[in-house]
């Protein structure tokens, strides 16, 4: 989805953040 463009980040900015977020690893 990175190749999608800036629109992808604007549509789901939180989704991407949670994907590589440090909290996600800690929770898992």
Secondary structure, 3 states (H helix, E strand, C coil): CHHHCHHHHHHCHHHHHHHHCHHHHHHC
